[in-house]
Amino acid sequence: MQPSIPEENVFGEHDGSTFSATLCHGPSGWYFSRCMVDEHNIRLDETWPTRDEAMEAVRLVAAGGRKAG
């Protein structure tokens, strides 16, 4: 049996937009398995070395200051 990947649901508001996401931590770093900004699914195909960097990335996407992908 494979070990489960630790994950948490995160929610927030940034610069007038709301977001919700499933933040996961795997061997290669932190990543989002699901992300929604203002009820639109957003694809974030990246990993970040720290949880704080991953959360900052999703906040910037919600604010429109960073492109998703």
N, C-alpha and C positions, 0 to 999 in steps of 0.2 A: 504494500500500500504506500502511495506517495504521501509525504507530509503535506499538511495544508499550508497554504500561503496566508500569513497574517494579513488581515484587511480590516479597514474601518470605513464607515460612512461619514463623510464630511459635508458640512453645509455652511453656507455663508453668503454674505452680501458684500459687494465691492463696487464702488463708484456707480451705484444705482442699479446694478444687475445682481441677480441671485444665481447661485450655483449649488449643485449637489453632485457628489462624486463618490466613487468607491476607490479608496486609496489602498494600494497593496505594497507589501514589501517582500521582494524576492531576492534571489542570489545576485542579480545584477543591479539592484537598487530599488528605489521607490518608483511606482508607476500607477496610472489610473486605469482600472479595467472598465470603468463607466464614468462618463462626465456629462452633465447637462448644465447649460447656461440659459437662463430665461426660457426654460422648457424646450430647448433645442439640444439634441444630442451633438456632442462635440467629440471629435477624435483626437486624442493626445497620444501619439506614438513615440514617446520618449521615456527615458528613465532618468532619475535624478539621484545623486549620491546621498542626499539627506531629505528627511520629511519636510523640513522648512523650505527647501528649494522647490520641492514639488508643490507645496501649498502656495508659494509665491507665484509659480507659473500659472496655476489655475486662477488665481486672483487677477493676474495680468490679462489672461484670456477673457475673463468675465468683464473686465474694464475696457476691453477692446484695444489694449496696448500691446498685445502679442497675438500672432496668428496661431490657430490650432493646427495640429498636424504633426 
